[in-house]
Amino acid sequence: MAPGPTAATMRRGNEYPIPKTMQAWVLGGPEELALVEKPVPEPGPAEVLVRIDAIAVCATDIEIIRHGVPAMIDGELPFNKGFTPGHEYMGTVVKLGPTVDEFEIGDRVTVEVHAGCGRCQRCREGMYTSCLNYGYREKGHRANGFSTDGGFAQYAVNNINTLAHIPDEMSDAEATLIVTAGTAMYGLDVMGGVIAGEGVVVIGPGPIGLMGVGVAKALGASPVILTGTRDGRLEMGKQLGADEVVNVSREDPVEAVQRITRGRGVQYVLECSGAPNALNEAARMVNRGGRICLAAFPAEPVPVDLAYLVRNNIYVFGIRGEGKSATHRAAALMAQKRFDAKLIHTHSFPLAEVPTAIRYARERIEDAIKVVVQIRQN
């Protein structure tokens, strides 16, 4: 008599009905999004199929839809290729690819963007967000919403290396914010990691900056200082853990940091504004030997006082995305409720209204911070 199915094989069975086609937004020319029917993709080895339950709109999505970069598909811009943008999503594992036993059907997961190619020097170093084969799918590079289909759709295939488990009590909308928190975490990581009791300035109270405040405080930074121009967002920064906030339209930010730290300055600055003079200001906020991470970029080239950086032995880092598994660490902090990421979620829309969601995020309508597309209706 043949043995019955084991618990493991039952778990691996398809417990979720999967249609042959799905709704997905695809990019035509610049600023042209259309809702179409696409085949539901099949997961390969080391991949799973994720039913997308919610996705947040990121400023990078807006840039891709408008300009194409930094998305790149086989060395070309993503326009008119049937490409689905969007990368800050979470969902439910509904199908496992061959050999996958790291996840189970029904697992709730959040995703990070980059899997990398796994074969270049940067990927071997763990810097898969800076993969040297970026955009070339035949060489194995995968970055959902950048070089492969993303999350403004009902389903997506993800490499298992891009997935992080989330607790059942975490809402779909909150889980979409883990990638943003992971980007802030990566910025703090590349500066050497926050040492408890060291000061951090976060410039710019956008989504990454606000998450940077929460992550820095959760890691023990003190003081955590947030600078910006909008009182409402600065107040939100306080709720996320900022010890001090500075409205730069009323006070010089460098003088404010020196006042707050009694002339000592801070060890780290996480620059999230992209303001033209931000790097020069950051250099005068850190003490000698201090560290600056650039997590945003100005629209145009800007002059920088390099001599000041050199004289004061100041280190400057740039980051791309949420590398070195920072998303997993951010997810852990959020699961432990070390800071309330939900504060930055301001608006929600259904899948059919993705263009409206993008417009709210782009134009900051009603002071939108993080706009979430709720695909799975509770």
N, C-alpha and C positions, 0 to 999 in steps of 0.2 A: 504494500500500500504506500503510495507516494506521500511524503510528509506534507503537512499543510503549510501555508505561508507563515513565515516568522514575523515577529513584530517589526523587524528592520525592513523587510520587503513590503509590509503593509504601509509603513511610513513613506517608503519610496514610491508607492503607487500614486497615481494622479487623483487626488481627492478634490480637485477643483476643475470644473468643466472649462475647457479652453476653446474659444471659438477659432475658426480658421482665419478670420480677419478682425481688425480692430480699427478704432478711430485714432487718427494721428494727425497732428499739424505738421505740414511740410513747408520748407522754405523754397520759394521760387526765386525771383530776383530780389534785390535789396528791399526790405520792408514789405515783402509779399509773403504772407502766410495763408495757407489754405487747409481746411479740415477735410481729410480724405480717408478712404478705406485702404488699409495696407495689410498685407499678410502678417499674422502673428509670427515673430521670429522663433527659430528653434535653437535651444542651447546646445553648444558643443562641449567637448571635454573641458573640464574646469570651469564650466559656466552653469548658470541657472536662469530660468525665466522668472522675471519679477512682474507680478501684477502691480502696476503703479497705482498707489492709493492717493498720493498727494505730491505736489512739486511746488517749490518756491521759485519766484522769478529773481534772477540775479542780474546785476548790471552787465555782466559779461554776456548774458543771453541777448540783451538789448544791443550790445555792440556787434555780436555775430549777425543778428537779424538785419542790422543796418549796414555793416561794413564787411562782414565775412570773417575777418580776423578777430580772435585768434583761432577760429575753426579752420581746419585744413584737411581736405580729403584727397589722399593720394597725390599730395603736392599742389593741389589746386584749391581755390576758394569753394565754399560749400553751396553756392547758388545753383538752382535748377538741377539738383541731383537727387531729388526725392528725400532729402535729408531732414530729419526731425531734430530740432534743437532742444535745449533744456537739460540741466544736469543736477539740480538740487532736489532730488526726489527720494521718496521712500516707498516701501510697498511690502508685498507678501510673496514669498517664494512659492510658486505654483508648479514648477517642473524642474527636475534635475537633469543636467547633462551627464554623459557617460563618466563614470569613476567618481562622481561627486558624492562624498559622504560627510563633508564638513557642515552641511546645512540639511534641513529637513523640510519637506512640504509643510507649508503653513507658518514657517518662521517669519516673523516681522523683522524687516531689515531697513537700514538706511544705507545709502550708497555714497562712495566718493567717486570722483570723476575718472581718474587715471588708473589704468592697469599697466601702461607702458608696454614695451616690446619684450622685456625680460632678457634681452640678449646684448644690449649695448652697455658701455661702461657705466653710464649714469644709472641705468636700471639695476645693474649689479651692485652699485653703491647704495641703493635704496632711494635714489633721486629720480623716481619714475615720472614725476611731474615735469622733469627736464629731459625726457627721453630723447636720445639723439636720432631716433627714427620717427619722430613726432609726425603724425598724419599719414604714415605709410602703413596701410592695413596689411599688405602682403608681407611686411616684415614683422607683423604681430602687434603693432601699436594699437591700443584701444584707449579712447577717451570719450566716454559717452556724452553726447551733446557738443562735441568738438570735432572728432574725426570719425565717430560712429554714431548711429542714431541715439538720440537722447530721450528725455522723459515727458515731453508734451504729447503723450500718447497713453494708451491703456496698458501696454506691455513693453518690456525691454529685456534684452539679454545682458547679463552682467557677469564678468569674471568673478570668481569667488574671492579674489584678493581685494575687490572693491566693496565688499559687504561687511557691515557691522550689525550685530544683533541689537535690538532695542527692546526694552521691557514693555509688557502689555499695558501698563498704566500710563505710558507716554503716548500722548495724542499724535495722530498723523501729522498735524500741522507743526507741532514742536519738533518731531523727528526730521522734518525737512530742513530745520535750522542747524542740524549737527554739522553739515559741511561748512557752513559759515563759521561756526565755532572752531571747526578743525583748521580752517585757514588761519584764524587768529592764533591757535595753538602752534601751528607750524611756524608762524612768524616769531613767536617767543622761543621756540625750539632752536631755530637757526642762530639766534643770538646767544645760544649757550644754555638756554633754560633759565627760568626765573629762580633766583635764590630767595628764600623767604626773608622778608625784611628789606629787600632791595626795592628802590623806587622805580615805577614805570609811568611814563607819560604816554597816553594814547591821543593822537591827533586825529580828529574827525569822528563825529558820532554817527557814522553810517552803520549799516549792518555789521561789517567786520570790526569796526572800531568799538561798537557797543558790546559785541561778543568778546573782543579783546579785553575790555574792562572786566567782564565776568570771569573769563579764564584767568587773567592775571591775579585777580583777587582770590579766586579759588586756589591758586597755587601759592598764595602767601605773600604776594608783593605788597609793599607798604613804603610810602603811600602810592596809591593809584590815582593819577591825575588825568582827567579828561578835558580836552579843549575843543571848542567848536563855536558856532555862531547862533545856534537855535536853543533857546532856553528849555523848550519842551524835551528835546533830545538830551540835553545835559541833565535834566531832572531824571530822565530814564536811566542815564548813566549812574546816577546816585543809587537808584533802586537796584542796579546790577552790581554795585559794590564800590563805585568811585569814592575815594575819601575826599577829594576836592574836584570841583569843576571850574572851568575858566571860560567865560564868554569873551572871545577874542575881539569882538566888536566894541567891547568896553574896557578891555585891559590888554596890554601887551603880553602875549603868552610867555615869552622868555622871562620877562620881569616877574610874571606871576609864579612861574616854576621856581625861580630863585627865591622869591619871597616865601613860598610854601616850604621849601627845603632849607631855608635859612642859609642860602648861598652854596649849598653842597651840590646841587643838581641831582640828577637821577642816573641810574646805571643803564636804563633801557628806554628807548622811545620806539613805539610802534606807530608808524606813519600811515594813516588810512585815509587821508584827505585828497591827495594828489594836487594840493595847492602849490603854485609855482615857487613859493619861498619856503616850503615846509622843511626841506632838508637843511637849509641854512639855519632855520629856527631850531630844528631838532638838535643840530650840532652844538648849539649854545644852551640847550637844556641838559645835555648829558655832562657828566664830569669827565675828566681826562681818562682815557681808556674805556669810555662808555661805548655802547653799542646801539645802532639804529637799524631798524628793519623797515624797508619800503614795501608796503602792501598795496599801494595804489600808485598811479602814475599820472603826471600832468599831461594835458592834451598836446602841449608843444614843448620843445626842448627848453630847458631853463638854465641860467647861470648858477654855478655852485662854487663856494669858497673852498676850493680844495686845499689851499695852504693851511686854513684853520683846521681842517680834518687831520692833515698830516702832523702839524705841530702838536696837536693834542691827542695823537694816537687813537683816533676815533674809528671804530669799525662800522662799515656800512654793508648791509646785506639786502638783497632783493629776493622775494619769494614768488613762486608760481604755484597757486592752488594750495592743496592740503596734503603735502607730501609726508613721507616717512610715517605713515599710519597715524598721523595726528588726529584724523577723524575718530579713530577708536578711543583715543584718550579723551577727546572732547565728549564723545558719547558717554564714557564712564562718568565724567564729572556731571553731566546733565542727568544721568540716571540716578546719581547720588544727590541730586537737587542742590548742587553747590552754588548754582546761580539760576535765575528764572529766565531762560531764553525766550519763553512765550511772550515776554513783554514787547519784543520787537515785531511780533506778528500783528499787523494792523488791518489787513483786508483779506477776504477770501472770495473766490469766483469758481464756477464750474468749468469743466473742460471746454465746453462750447464757447466760453467767453475769454479764452486766452488772449486775444488781441486787446481786450479791455483791461485785463490784468497787467499786461505789459505796459499799456498806456498809463495806468495808475502808478506803476513803479517808475517809469521813465520821467513822468511829469510831476511826480511827488504829489499827486492829487490827494487832498485831505491829509497832507503830511504822511503819505504812505512810506513805510520803512520796508517791511517784508510782506510781500503780497504772495499769498498761497493759492494755488489752483487745487481744489479738492476734487479729485477724480472719482474716488470711491465714496458714494453717498451712504452715510450711516443709516 
